[in-house]
Amino acid sequence: MVYGIMAQEIKDDFPHSVGTFWEGGEEYYSFNPNNLFFMGMKVIQENSQKAIEQEQQISTLEAQLSAEKNRNDQLAADIEAIKTALTNAGIDIPVTPAELESRSATPEQTPLKSDTPKLRQNIPNPFQKSTTIPYYLPTHTQQASLVIHDMTGKVVANYNLSTQKGQGNIEIDLSGFDLKGGIYTYSLYVNKQLTATQKMSVLRK
């Protein structure tokens, strides 16, 4: 037991653990140090329970975020499928402000610079007659070509880029081709190796 001044000092912090007794006609405070042990154990237990509850809350939030991501991914896939179906049917697809801003960006605003070949999305996309395809060819390029295929793999057009190293743009005019509306691919071949492929949508009324 702790008596006297020490017990009096901790009375305000642990009022339920401090008692009094009389001796020689005077009142004294008393405090049992074992109470500190039990109080410490209680605090540890409470903190452990809080930690378990927090972990459960984190696990629940992670599961909710994962489910939301899966829903968003599925929604994006559904939207792309609808766009493809509309394009194949020759129906113009509304352009969002973000897509419009992206299409209006010039290669000078978003330069393609690297020591590896690069192939960017065509602008505009979808299109009816012509579109521009930005690309980048390293200085060590010896041979390069841009090949357009339909969805069956048939070659629609082949453009030689061998003499155009560095950052460049190629204007694709398909107005003279007898093509159906739909999805086509264009691929960049460098030194006879396929380096990149993109999709583009051709509209036909």
C-alpha positions as CSV (number, residue, x, y, z in Angstrom):
1,M,0.0,0.0,0.0
2,V,1.0,3.6,-0.7
3,Y,0.2,6.2,1.9
4,G,0.5,9.9,2.5
5,I,1.6,12.5,0.0
6,M,2.1,10.0,-2.9
7,A,-1.4,8.8,-2.6
8,Q,-2.7,12.3,-2.3
9,E,-0.9,13.3,-5.6
10,I,-2.5,10.6,-7.6
11,K,-6.0,11.0,-6.1
12,D,-7.1,13.3,-8.9
13,D,-6.0,10.9,-11.7
14,F,-7.2,7.7,-10.0
15,P,-10.1,8.8,-7.7
16,H,-11.6,5.3,-7.5
17,S,-8.3,3.7,-6.5
18,V,-7.5,6.0,-3.6
19,G,-9.0,5.4,-0.2
20,T,-8.8,6.9,3.3
21,F,-8.1,5.7,6.7
22,W,-7.7,7.2,10.1
23,E,-4.7,6.9,12.3
24,G,-3.9,8.8,15.5
25,G,-7.0,10.9,14.9
26,E,-5.8,12.1,11.4
27,E,-7.1,11.1,8.0
28,Y,-4.6,9.6,5.5
29,Y,-4.9,8.6,1.9
30,S,-4.0,5.1,0.7
31,F,-3.5,3.6,-2.8
32,N,-2.9,0.0,-3.8
33,P,-0.3,-0.2,-6.6
34,N,-1.9,-3.4,-7.9
35,N,-4.7,-1.2,-9.2
36,L,-2.2,0.2,-11.7
37,F,-1.5,-3.3,-13.1
38,F,-5.2,-4.1,-13.5
39,M,-5.9,-0.7,-15.0
40,G,-3.0,-1.2,-17.4
41,M,-4.4,-4.6,-18.5
42,K,-7.7,-3.0,-19.0
43,V,-6.2,-0.3,-21.3
44,I,-4.3,-2.9,-23.2
45,Q,-7.5,-5.0,-23.7
46,E,-9.4,-2.0,-24.8
47,N,-6.7,-1.0,-27.3
48,S,-6.5,-4.5,-28.6
49,Q,-10.2,-4.6,-29.2
50,K,-10.1,-1.2,-31.0
51,A,-7.3,-2.5,-33.2
52,I,-9.3,-5.6,-34.1
53,E,-12.4,-3.4,-34.9
54,Q,-10.2,-1.1,-37.0
55,E,-8.8,-4.0,-39.0
56,Q,-12.3,-5.3,-39.6
57,Q,-13.4,-1.9,-40.8
58,I,-10.4,-1.7,-43.1
59,S,-11.1,-5.2,-44.5
60,T,-14.8,-4.2,-45.1
61,L,-13.7,-1.0,-46.9
62,E,-11.2,-2.8,-49.0
63,A,-13.9,-5.3,-50.0
64,Q,-16.3,-2.5,-50.9
65,L,-13.6,-0.7,-52.9
66,S,-12.7,-3.9,-54.8
67,A,-16.4,-4.5,-55.6
68,E,-16.8,-0.9,-56.7
69,K,-13.8,-1.2,-59.0
70,N,-15.1,-4.4,-60.5
71,R,-18.5,-2.7,-61.2
72,N,-16.7,0.3,-62.8
73,D,-14.5,-2.0,-64.9
74,Q,-17.6,-3.9,-66.1
75,L,-19.4,-0.6,-66.8
76,A,-16.5,0.6,-68.9
77,A,-16.4,-2.6,-70.8
78,D,-20.2,-2.4,-71.4
79,I,-19.8,1.2,-72.7
80,E,-17.0,0.2,-75.1
81,A,-19.2,-2.6,-76.4
82,I,-22.1,-0.2,-77.0
83,K,-19.8,2.3,-78.7
84,T,-18.4,-0.5,-81.0
85,A,-22.0,-1.7,-81.8
86,L,-23.1,1.9,-82.6
87,T,-20.0,2.5,-84.8
88,N,-20.5,-0.7,-86.7
89,A,-24.1,0.4,-87.3
90,G,-22.8,3.7,-88.7
91,I,-24.2,5.8,-85.8
92,D,-22.3,8.8,-84.7
93,I,-21.1,8.5,-81.1
94,P,-21.4,11.6,-78.8
95,V,-18.1,13.1,-77.8
96,T,-17.5,14.0,-74.2
97,P,-15.6,17.2,-73.3
98,A,-12.7,15.2,-72.0
99,E,-12.5,13.3,-75.3
100,L,-12.8,16.5,-77.3
101,E,-9.9,18.1,-75.4
102,S,-7.8,15.0,-75.9
103,R,-8.5,14.9,-79.6
104,S,-7.7,18.6,-80.0
105,A,-4.3,18.2,-78.4
106,T,-1.5,18.5,-81.0
107,P,1.7,16.3,-81.0
108,E,3.6,19.5,-80.1
109,Q,1.6,19.8,-76.9
110,T,2.0,16.1,-76.0
111,P,5.4,15.2,-77.5
112,L,6.4,11.6,-78.1
113,K,10.0,11.3,-77.1
114,S,11.8,8.1,-76.3
115,D,14.5,5.7,-77.4
116,T,11.8,3.2,-78.3
117,P,9.2,3.4,-81.0
118,K,5.9,4.9,-80.0
119,L,2.4,4.9,-81.6
120,R,-0.4,7.2,-80.3
121,Q,-4.1,7.1,-80.7
122,N,-5.4,8.6,-84.0
123,I,-7.0,12.0,-84.0
124,P,-10.0,12.2,-84.5
125,N,-11.4,8.9,-83.6
126,P,-14.0,7.8,-84.8
127,F,-13.7,9.4,-88.2
128,Q,-15.3,9.2,-91.7
129,K,-12.7,10.2,-94.2
130,S,-9.3,11.1,-92.7
131,T,-7.4,11.0,-89.5
132,T,-3.9,11.7,-88.1
133,I,-1.7,9.2,-86.4
134,P,1.2,10.5,-84.3
135,Y,4.2,8.3,-83.9
136,Y,7.9,8.4,-82.8
137,L,10.8,6.5,-84.5
138,P,14.2,6.4,-82.8
139,T,17.2,7.6,-84.7
140,H,18.6,4.0,-85.1
141,T,15.5,3.0,-87.1
142,Q,16.4,1.4,-90.3
143,Q,13.0,0.4,-91.6
144,A,9.5,1.3,-90.4
145,S,5.9,1.0,-91.7
146,L,2.4,1.6,-90.6
147,V,0.0,-1.2,-91.6
148,I,-3.8,-1.0,-91.3
149,H,-5.9,-4.2,-90.9
150,D,-9.6,-4.9,-90.7
151,M,-10.9,-7.1,-87.9
152,T,-10.3,-10.3,-90.0
153,G,-6.6,-9.5,-90.3
154,K,-6.7,-8.4,-93.9
155,V,-4.3,-5.7,-94.8
156,V,-6.2,-2.5,-95.8
157,A,-3.2,-0.2,-96.3
158,N,0.5,-0.1,-95.8
159,Y,2.5,3.1,-95.4
160,N,6.3,3.3,-95.5
161,L,7.9,5.5,-92.7
162,S,11.5,4.5,-93.1
163,T,12.7,8.0,-94.0
164,Q,10.7,9.8,-91.3
165,K,12.7,9.3,-88.1
166,G,11.9,11.1,-84.9
167,Q,8.5,12.5,-84.0
168,G,6.0,12.7,-86.8
169,N,2.4,12.4,-88.0
170,I,0.9,10.5,-90.8
171,E,-2.3,11.6,-92.5
172,I,-4.5,8.6,-93.3
173,D,-7.2,9.3,-95.9
174,L,-9.5,6.3,-96.4
175,S,-12.1,8.2,-98.4
176,G,-11.0,6.4,-101.6
177,F,-11.1,2.9,-99.9
178,D,-14.2,0.8,-100.2
179,L,-14.5,0.1,-96.5
180,K,-17.4,-0.7,-94.2
181,G,-17.9,1.2,-91.0
182,G,-16.4,-0.5,-88.0
183,I,-13.2,-1.1,-86.0
184,Y,-9.8,-1.3,-87.7
185,T,-6.4,-1.7,-86.3
186,Y,-3.2,0.1,-87.2
187,S,0.2,-1.3,-86.3
188,L,3.7,0.1,-86.3
189,Y,6.5,-2.2,-87.5
190,V,10.1,-1.1,-86.9
191,N,13.0,-3.1,-88.4
192,K,10.4,-5.7,-89.4
193,Q,9.3,-6.2,-85.8
194,L,5.8,-5.4,-84.5
195,T,6.2,-2.7,-81.8
196,A,2.6,-1.4,-81.2
197,T,-1.0,-1.6,-82.3
198,Q,-4.0,0.7,-81.8
199,K,-7.6,0.5,-82.7
200,M,-9.6,3.1,-84.7
201,S,-13.2,3.5,-85.7
202,V,-14.3,4.2,-89.2
203,L,-17.8,5.7,-89.7
204,R,-19.8,5.1,-92.8
205,K,-23.3,6.5,-93.5
